Amino acid sequence: MRCQPRFDYARCGHTVNIEDQHAIFSPASDACPPLALYSSVALRQQSQDAISDFSLRAGERVTFVFGGVRPQGQQPEMEFVEQRFHETARFWKGWIAKSKYKGRWREMVNRSALMLKLLISRKHGSLVAAPTFSLPEQLGGPRNWDYRFTWLRDSAFTLYALIRLGFVEETESFIGWLKGRLGDDAERGPLQVLYGIDGRQKHDELTLDHLPGYENSRPVRIGNAAVAARYLWRNDGFRLSSKQVRGLNFPCRVARSSADLGVAGQELATAR
């Protein structure tokens, strides 16, 4: 096993300190928090990484916990890792069991619904277009965009799909997030094409020239300049299911006054 963290997109160096079966990765910049790897087997340092060599027989296991640094002397609760794994599995099984889809493509639809759910921020209610950045449309090509943002248009399509499957809470959470953006609209101008998951508006697009990119596909980009773009769509898109989702009426009324929000409800209906 090799743990190889790189801080701030590998723009910030770090040191490694290993003791008592845990490794602390301390970045050179205070802008990045330190990280720690806790292990049930011995670790050793190799350059800026932490590695572990071990063999397992049938029925044996080792546990690694990677995340924030715990207070001095406090170890992670290794014995509860398996319990939390089963709790996580029960949550996802319980969530997908609420799907109303009973058609012949159930397995594929369920897997797609789980993926869409994973794109949603539990804290904010917003959802990202994709959890990736700088994966090229074509290997070696330059079209390597950062999609870790919330596009209003894409969100409408995603939520429509979830509504059709019977998942309404996700849309209600998104509407709560959207109301905050409508407040920004009133203060600063038209709605943007995209936002950060926490609603932030500014997303400077930068290239990371020190990184080779996936399969040498350059440049590697973070941020997205599309924040300054203007899309013109039909404005009835968020009237997807006002009978099913509480709170939709409010943004629908405001959406009629903004050319930046919406997808064609008629087109969505045609795509059923």
JOHU-V195247 format. One record per pair of residues at least 24 apart in sequence whose ideal C-beta (glycine too) atoms are under 6 Angstrom apart, sorted by the first residue. I is the first residue (numbers start at 0). J is the second residue. Records with the same first field share a line. If there is no record, write none. Layout:
BEGIN
I->J + J
END
This chain:
BEGIN
0->51
1->48 + 50
2->36 + 49
3->48
4->34
6->31
7->31
8->207
15->44 + 47
17->42 + 44
22->49
33->68
35->68
36->65
37->64 + 75
38->63
39->77
97->165
98->164 + 165
99->164 + 165
100->164
112->164
115->157
119->169
120->196
123->176 + 196 + 197
124->172 + 173 + 175 + 176
125->149 + 176 + 196
126->154 + 157
128->153
132->221
133->219 + 220
134->213
135->216
138->214 + 216
139->216
143->216 + 220
145->220 + 221 + 222 + 223
148->193 + 223
149->194 + 196
150->193
151->260
152->262
155->236 + 262
159->239 + 267
162->240
167->243 + 244
170->244
171->244 + 245 + 246
174->246
177->250
181->253
189->257 + 259
190->257 + 259 + 260
191->226
192->225 + 228 + 230
193->226
202->226
231->258
232->261 + 262
233->261 + 263
234->261
235->264
236->261 + 262 + 264
238->264
END
